[in-house]
């Protein structure tokens, strides 16, 4: 929304007027105002002890002269921006200075005065900028940082309603106990009002929900003078909400615990004074230097500027082994300095754009995304519930025409039918399973954007892998660089190649630039114009007035230059490709192809085992790559794939076409009574974004392009392909659990309905079965979460590491 109109306050007011209890969790204006770095307009008061300076002065005049000299020194050196007020209490022998700690620290002032006053000893009595907390106290923090813990508390009215209902049940003994049935009226009086309020609010919106159904059943039972039955409906339904919330709180809190990864504060290094200033993590600007002490959280994504330590990345990746970090290496916000050394990190993103912030947003959004099964169940409930309610209303009204006894019997059956019609267990069967599955995946370092993608993973029959950065590690080394012809020296051609690759972002480019640096070949100071990426082929630019191309075989075949290569050069490059290397060429206008090179990437250690395991699960595997055929087959052979499983020489649009064909093939094979099988695309987000978008489920490697994490349906935070096996298995377990829950809910209702028409059911038994069914469904879904004992064991393992 526009932060000016409508502002957050107006939106909240509009919702509150419609009866929704609304509070602002995050105000965008406050968040934007806070992102200003260290405040520069705050003044603090520091006090200094002048007892040593005044020592030996007996006369007031002498002390007054010294005080005047001190004030004069400070006024002479510092401006109004640095110092606002200076005062000397000659009696107490205390100097008070109101200064701006951004520009001037108390220590800096002492050093200055010592230099001007012949090494005068002026101890600091109190430092207004001590510990850098002065900034934190003056910055308004966003309530979004609050962590919400889900809990369920039982209202005293519900408890009292239950006690009174139990007492009223003694009336069933008859005789002198019969009068206790009137105690049930008190039970209804305490338990029914909250249900009635919700029901009336729903009816005001022209809706009809479970609260309306329970209100109708309770009031109907009172009209039939079935007081204990009415109390049973009221109490058991009231308690069901608390029990349901308590049962699902574990899954919700598992997701909330991940939100707790958000760093609260940051120790920012003041570039002027070199002191540390404490700021909210959300206020740290890009390019700031932050101090991360041992045990502290990294506040924002950044690069290690100074120091060497180990970082615990388990919060993002699920892996307990700390990773060594040294200057120049990247660190992610929300991870923890697990070593014994302080790190100085230069931030490359604000806390709102850090890896952990994106992770939190994905988790929050995942809870809002609804799956196909969930929407199908809701649609069924919307049709099924009104039909049953109308039938129940007919049972409660029409039979009265055939006599009082017949009317009473059928009215009671109608009320039981209304209770049975309550679709609580059916509706909750799917979302609670999603929440449990999403939480279990997040704890393992796998972020899924919603329940529908878990379902898709559970129905996958085909997985397409990108090669570079997915099957392979995406870390290239330049193995060979050869000059073609004698028109230019090796150094000159290598300089052209380094110049072309330096602005590019592909991993191949990094390998070439590093290879040039290893041979002490720098980037020449030539004019580079129109540097353009040719998707799936390479790059081109105008260098010093000449058009230069760098790329793969396909590019130079299109340009008609590859055919002119000498046979021995062509044979050499083909030999490189057969060994799994990626070959490339460089041409300069007027000279043709002047150089060839080969870079090699390593296959991920786990890739072969993962591919074989997926095969055993009945899943078909394909590799989609832009590399030439011989290179692709060489790498495919290392993971156990044959030529028929590998699609090579693909441009990004070709990968899109391949995925589209797979999706259409599944649609053509779909049976009416079966859910459509899913196609999964796994990539790193570099050159495969269109294909990722078209697949039924897209899986991104967390170490790939940052955009991939935002656009993919599933993210493997540590790029471990073993996590793909885990999440496919989790998807299958989710689908199986949803089927179990839906089947149980429908069978339970059918059984109770059968007892009703057989005249063997009662209102309290119907509501008890509904509440019990809801709890069974919830607990069945909770089995997807790892046990608390296992989670504790993992935490202890991380601490020991």
KASULPE-V538774 format. One record per residue. N is the residue number from 1. RES is the residue in one small letter. PHI is phi in whole degrees, -180 to 180 (none if undefined). D_LAST is the distance of its C-alpha to the last C-alpha in whole Angstrom. Layout:
n = <N	N>
res = <RES	RES>
phi = <PHI	PHI>
d_last = <D_LAST	D_LAST>
This chain:
n = <1	2	3	4	5	6	7	8	9	10	11	12	13	14	15	16	17	18	19	20	21	22	23	24	25	26	27	28	29	30	31	32	33	34	35	36	37	38	39	40	41	42	43	44	45	46	47	48	49	50	51	52	53	54	55	56	57	58	59	60	61	62	63	64	65	66	67	68	69	70	71	72	73	74	75	76	77	78	79	80	81	82	83	84	85	86	87	88	89	90	91	92	93	94	95	96	97	98	99	100	101	102	103	104	105	106	107	108	109	110	111	112	113	114	115	116	117	118	119	120	121	122	123	124	125	126	127	128	129	130	131	132	133	134	135	136	137	138	139	140	141	142	143	144	145	146	147	148	149	150	151	152	153	154	155	156	157	158	159	160	161	162	163	164	165	166	167	168	169	170	171	172	173	174	175	176	177	178	179	180	181	182	183	184	185	186	187	188	189	190	191	192	193	194	195	196	197	198	199	200	201	202	203	204	205	206	207	208	209	210	211	212	213	214	215	216	217	218	219	220	221	222	223	224	225	226	227	228	229	230	231	232	233	234	235	236	237	238	239	240	241	242	243	244	245	246	247	248	249	250	251	252	253	254	255	256	257	258	259	260	261	262	263	264	265	266	267	268	269	270	271	272	273	274	275	276	277	278	279	280	281	282	283	284	285	286	287	288	289	290	291	292	293	294	295	296	297	298	299	300	301	302	303	304	305	306	307	308	309	310	311	312	313	314	315	316	317	318	319	320	321	322	323	324	325	326	327	328	329	330	331	332	333	334	335	336	337	338	339	340	341	342	343	344	345	346	347	348	349	350	351	352	353	354	355	356	357	358	359	360	361	362	363	364	365	366	367	368	369	370	371	372	373	374	375	376	377	378	379	380	381	382	383	384	385	386	387	388	389	390	391	392	393	394	395	396	397	398	399	400	401	402	403	404	405	406	407	408	409	410	411	412	413	414	415	416	417	418	419	420	421	422	423	424	425	426	427	428	429	430	431	432	433	434	435	436	437	438	439	440	441	442	443	444	445	446	447	448	449	450	451	452	453	454	455	456	457	458	459	460	461	462	463	464	465	466	467	468	469	470	471	472	473	474	475	476	477	478	479	480	481	482	483	484	485	486	487	488	489	490	491	492	493	494	495	496	497	498	499	500	501	502	503	504	505	506	507	508	509	510	511	512	513	514	515	516	517	518	519	520	521	522	523	524	525	526	527	528	529	530	531	532	533	534	535	536	537	538	539	540	541	542	543	544	545	546	547	548	549	550	551	552	553	554	555	556	557	558	559	560	561	562	563	564	565	566	567	568	569	570	571	572	573	574	575	576	577	578	579	580	581	582	583	584	585	586	587	588	589	590	591	592	593	594	595	596	597	598	599	600	601	602	603	604	605	606	607	608	609	610	611	612	613	614	615	616	617	618	619	620	621	622	623	624	625	626	627	628	629	630	631	632	633	634	635	636	637	638	639	640	641	642	643	644	645	646	647	648	649	650	651	652	653	654	655	656	657	658	659	660	661	662	663	664	665	666	667	668	669	670	671	672	673	674	675	676	677	678	679	680	681	682	683	684	685	686	687	688	689	690	691	692	693	694	695	696	697	698	699	700	701	702	703	704	705	706	707	708	709	710	711	712	713	714	715	716	717	718	719	720	721	722	723	724	725	726	727	728	729	730	731	732	733	734	735	736	737	738	739	740	741	742	743	744	745	746	747	748	749	750	751	752	753	754	755	756	757	758	759	760	761	762	763	764	765	766	767	768	769	770	771	772	773	774	775	776	777	778	779	780	781	782	783	784	785	786	787	788	789	790	791	792	793	794	795	796	797	798	799	800	801>
res = <x	x	x	x	x	x	x	x	x	x	x	x	x	x	x	x	x	x	x	x	x	x	x	x	x	x	x	x	x	x	x	x	x	x	x	x	x	x	x	x	x	x	x	x	x	x	x	x	x	x	x	x	x	x	x	x	x	x	x	x	x	x	x	x	x	x	x	x	x	x	x	x	x	x	x	x	x	x	x	x	x	x	x	x	x	x	x	x	x	x	x	x	x	x	x	x	x	x	x	x	x	x	x	x	x	x	x	x	x	x	x	x	x	x	x	x	x	x	x	x	x	x	x	x	x	x	x	x	x	x	x	x	x	x	x	x	x	x	x	x	x	x	x	x	x	x	x	x	x	x	x	x	x	x	x	x	x	x	x	x	x	x	x	x	x	x	x	x	x	x	x	x	x	x	x	x	x	x	x	x	x	x	x	x	x	x	x	x	x	x	x	x	x	x	x	x	x	x	x	x	x	x	x	x	x	x	x	x	x	x	x	x	x	x	x	x	x	x	x	x	x	x	x	x	x	x	x	x	x	x	x	x	x	x	x	x	x	x	x	x	x	x	x	x	x	x	x	x	x	x	x	x	x	x	x	x	x	x	x	x	x	x	x	x	x	x	x	x	x	x	x	x	x	x	x	x	x	x	x	x	x	x	x	x	x	x	x	x	x	x	x	x	x	x	x	x	x	x	x	x	x	x	x	x	x	x	x	x	x	x	x	x	x	x	x	x	x	x	x	x	x	x	x	x	x	x	x	x	x	x	x	x	x	x	x	x	x	x	x	x	x	x	x	x	x	x	x	x	x	x	x	x	x	x	x	x	x	x	x	x	x	x	x	x	x	x	x	x	x	x	x	x	x	x	x	x	x	x	x	x	x	x	x	x	x	x	x	x	x	x	x	x	x	x	x	x	x	x	x	x	x	x	x	x	x	x	x	x	x	x	x	x	x	x	x	x	x	x	x	x	x	x	x	x	x	x	x	x	x	x	x	x	x	x	x	x	x	x	x	x	x	x	x	x	x	x	x	x	x	x	x	x	x	x	x	x	x	x	x	x	x	x	x	x	x	x	x	x	x	x	x	x	x	x	x	x	x	x	x	x	x	x	x	x	x	x	x	x	x	x	x	x	x	x	x	x	x	x	x	x	x	x	x	x	x	x	x	x	x	x	x	x	x	x	x	x	x	x	x	x	x	x	x	x	x	x	x	x	x	x	x	x	x	x	x	x	x	x	x	x	x	x	x	x	x	x	x	x	x	x	x	x	x	x	x	x	x	x	x	x	x	x	x	x	x	x	x	x	x	x	x	x	x	x	x	x	x	x	x	x	x	x	x	x	x	x	x	x	x	x	x	x	x	x	x	x	x	x	x	x	x	x	x	x	x	x	x	x	x	x	x	x	x	x	x	x	x	x	x	x	x	x	x	x	x	x	x	x	x	x	x	x	x	x	x	x	x	x	x	x	x	x	x	x	x	x	x	x	x	x	x	x	x	x	x	x	x	x	x	x	x	x	x	x	x	x	x	x	x	x	x	x	x	x	x	x	x	x	x	x	x	x	x	x	x	x	x	x	x	x	x	x	x	x	x	x	x	x	x	x	x	x	x	x	x	x	x	x	x	x	x	x	x	x	x	x	x	x	x	x	x	x	x	x	x	x	x	x	x	x	x	x	x	x	x	x	x	x	x	x	x	x	x	x	x	x	x	x	x	x	x	x	x	x	x	x	x	x	x	x	x	x	x	x	x	x	x	x	x	x	x	x	x	x	x	x	x	x	x	x	x	x	x	x	x	x	x	x	x	x	x	x	x	x	x	x	x	x	x	x	x>
phi = <none	-71	-70	-89	-146	-88	-72	-59	-60	-66	-65	-63	-62	-63	-68	-64	-65	-91	93	-93	-74	-116	-132	-79	-89	-139	-102	-59	-64	-62	-62	-70	-64	-74	-82	-124	76	-70	-65	-115	-121	-96	-114	-127	-109	-116	-121	-130	-88	-103	-63	-76	-71	-85	-60	90	-101	-97	-91	-63	-63	-65	-66	-64	-67	-63	-62	-65	-62	-62	-61	-65	-60	-70	-64	-69	-90	-111	-89	-66	-70	-92	-131	-97	-151	-129	-141	-125	-94	-69	-71	-82	58	-129	-100	-113	-129	-94	-129	-91	-68	-66	-98	-144	-96	-62	-64	-62	-69	-63	-62	-64	-65	-63	-71	-89	-121	53	56	-62	-91	-125	-68	-83	-82	-152	-105	-66	-105	-61	62	70	-79	-60	-74	-60	-70	-112	-112	-73	-96	-79	-68	-61	-72	-68	-97	-94	-103	-82	-146	-129	-115	-91	-68	-63	-66	-68	-61	-64	-60	-67	-62	-65	-63	-60	-62	-66	-65	-66	-66	-68	-71	78	63	-70	-88	-61	-64	-67	-63	-74	-63	-61	-64	-65	-58	-65	-62	-83	-94	-81	-52	-61	-67	-64	-61	-63	-64	-66	-64	-67	-64	-63	-94	58	-121	-140	-125	-65	-63	-64	-63	-69	-62	-62	-66	-66	-67	-62	-64	-63	-64	-87	65	-95	-66	-66	-65	-63	-65	-63	-60	-63	-67	-64	-72	-62	-74	-63	-64	-67	-67	-64	-63	-66	-69	-91	-61	-61	-68	-62	-69	-63	-75	-64	-63	-71	-64	-67	-68	-60	-64	-88	-128	-135	-99	-90	-85	-70	-67	-87	-99	67	-79	-92	-119	-87	-128	-61	-57	-71	-99	-78	-85	-65	93	-75	-98	-121	-94	-116	-75	-58	91	-84	-83	-74	-74	-144	-62	-171	-122	-64	-96	-155	101	-141	-157	-116	-117	-86	-102	-61	-64	-98	-104	82	-94	-85	-76	-63	-111	-71	-130	-139	-51	95	-91	-82	-131	-108	-61	96	-82	-121	-74	-93	-89	-109	-118	-70	-113	-104	-116	-96	-73	-116	-155	-75	-63	-75	-114	-77	-60	-71	-68	-63	-59	-64	-62	-63	-67	-64	-67	-59	-72	-92	-73	-104	-85	-61	-64	-61	-68	-65	-63	-63	-63	-62	-63	-67	-87	-66	-64	-60	-63	-67	-65	-64	-63	-65	-62	-63	-66	-82	-118	-61	-60	-63	-68	-103	123	-65	-64	-63	-61	-63	-61	-74	-64	-65	-62	-64	-65	-62	-63	-61	-64	-63	-67	-57	-91	-56	-61	-67	-70	-79	-59	-91	-61	-69	-68	-59	-60	-64	-65	-63	-67	-62	-67	-62	-66	-94	84	-120	-104	-112	-76	178	-63	-65	-79	-63	-62	-60	-64	-73	-116	-70	-125	-153	-123	-110	-105	-73	-88	-70	83	-121	-70	-98	-77	77	-113	-97	-128	-79	-91	-142	-139	-121	-89	-104	82	-124	-73	-135	-75	-61	-63	-65	-68	-63	-64	-60	-64	-64	-62	-70	-85	-56	-78	-78	-111	-73	-56	-60	-64	-60	-63	-69	-63	-67	-63	-66	-63	-63	-100	57	-104	-90	-89	-68	-89	-105	-74	-111	-126	53	-69	-132	-84	-103	-52	76	-128	160	-140	-142	-163	-99	-116	59	89	-116	-81	-119	-119	-135	175	-92	-62	-59	-60	-79	-69	-64	-79	77	-101	-67	-64	-84	-67	-59	-59	-66	-69	-63	-64	-63	-67	-66	-65	-59	-65	-63	-86	95	-82	-102	-97	-149	-137	-132	-127	-122	-51	91	-114	72	-73	-113	-162	-130	-149	-139	-119	-124	-122	-96	-71	-61	-58	-89	-60	-61	-64	-65	-61	-65	-66	-64	-59	-65	-83	82	-104	-82	-117	-135	-112	-113	-145	-87	-69	-70	-56	-64	-66	-64	-67	-60	-75	-62	-62	-69	-114	87	-107	-92	-62	-69	-92	-117	-109	-118	56	-99	-82	-52	-70	-69	-62	-61	-63	-64	-65	-60	-65	-65	-64	-66	-62	-66	-65	-67	-87	-66	-96	-59	-90	-124	-72	-67	-73	-111	-105	-111	-111	-115	-151	-105	87	-99	68	-124	-59	-60	-66	-60	-69	-84	-64	-61	-137	-107	-119	-110	-82	-62	-89	-83	-65	-61	-63	-60	-64	-80	-100	-73	-79	-135	-126	-91	-60	-106	59	-91	-66	-60	-68	-66	-60	-61	-75	-67	-64	-62	-60	-65	-66	-63	-61	-63	-67	-63	-62	-61	-65	-65	-62	-61	-61	-70	-64	-61	-67	-64	-65	-64	-63	-62	-63	-64	-71	-86	76	-109	-110	-136	-62	-68	-68	-66	-69	-64	-68	-67	-66	-61	-62	-64	-69	-62	-61	-64	-66	-64	-72	-65	-66	-70	-77	-64	-63	-61	-66	-69	-61	-62	-64	-65	-64	-65	-64	-65	-64	-67	-64>
d_last = <46	48	46	50	52	51	48	45	48	51	48	47	51	52	50	50	54	53	52	48	46	44	42	41	37	37	40	40	42	40	37	39	40	37	36	38	35	36	39	42	44	43	44	43	45	44	46	47	48	51	52	52	54	57	57	61	62	65	67	65	67	64	61	63	63	59	58	60	59	55	56	58	55	53	55	56	53	51	52	52	49	47	49	51	53	53	55	55	56	58	58	55	54	51	51	50	49	48	46	44	40	39	42	42	40	41	40	42	45	45	44	47	49	49	50	53	54	54	50	51	48	47	44	42	43	41	39	40	37	35	31	32	33	36	36	33	36	39	37	38	35	35	34	32	29	30	28	30	29	31	33	36	38	41	45	47	50	48	47	51	52	50	52	55	55	54	57	59	58	61	64	63	65	68	71	70	67	68	68	64	64	65	61	60	61	59	56	57	58	55	53	55	55	51	52	55	54	52	54	57	55	54	58	58	56	58	56	55	52	51	52	55	55	54	57	59	59	59	62	63	63	64	67	68	67	64	62	60	59	59	56	54	54	53	50	49	48	47	44	43	42	40	39	38	36	34	33	32	30	27	27	28	26	23	24	25	21	21	24	22	19	23	22	25	26	25	26	29	30	34	35	38	37	33	33	30	31	29	30	29	27	30	32	31	33	32	32	31	28	25	23	20	18	15	14	17	17	19	22	24	24	24	24	22	25	24	21	18	14	11	11	9	12	11	14	17	15	14	11	7	6	7	11	13	16	19	23	24	21	21	19	20	21	18	15	13	13	9	11	13	16	19	19	23	23	27	27	29	29	30	27	30	29	26	23	22	26	27	24	26	29	29	27	30	33	32	33	36	37	39	39	42	42	41	44	46	46	47	50	51	50	53	55	55	55	58	60	59	60	63	64	63	65	68	67	67	71	73	73	75	78	78	78	76	75	74	73	70	69	68	67	64	63	63	61	59	58	57	54	54	54	51	48	45	43	44	43	40	39	38	36	34	33	32	30	28	28	27	24	22	23	21	18	17	18	22	24	28	31	33	34	36	34	32	35	36	33	34	37	36	39	38	35	36	33	34	33	32	28	28	29	28	25	28	27	31	32	36	37	41	43	47	50	53	56	57	58	55	53	49	48	50	49	45	46	47	44	42	44	44	40	39	40	39	35	35	32	35	36	33	33	37	37	34	36	39	37	36	40	40	42	42	43	47	49	51	52	50	51	51	47	47	44	46	44	43	45	44	45	49	50	53	52	55	58	56	55	52	50	46	45	45	48	49	50	52	54	54	56	58	56	54	57	59	56	57	56	54	52	52	51	48	46	47	45	42	42	42	39	37	37	39	42	44	47	48	52	54	57	60	58	56	53	52	49	46	43	40	36	34	31	28	28	24	23	23	26	28	27	27	30	31	30	32	35	34	34	37	36	38	36	38	37	39	39	41	41	44	44	43	40	39	40	38	35	36	37	33	32	35	37	41	43	44	41	41	43	43	45	44	44	43	46	46	42	44	47	45	42	46	47	44	45	48	48	46	48	51	50	49	51	52	51	47	45	44	42	39	39	35	35	31	31	29	32	34	38	37	37	41	40	36	39	41	39	39	35	33	30	28	25	23	23	27	30	29	32	31	28	31	34	32	32	28	25	22	20	18	21	20	23	21	21	25	25	23	26	29	28	27	31	33	31	32	36	36	35	38	40	40	40	43	45	44	45	49	49	49	51	54	54	54	57	59	59	60	63	64	64	61	59	59	57	55	54	53	51	49	48	48	45	44	43	41	39	39	38	35	34	34	32	29	28	27	24	21	21	20	19	17	16	14	12	11	10	9	6	5	5	4	0>
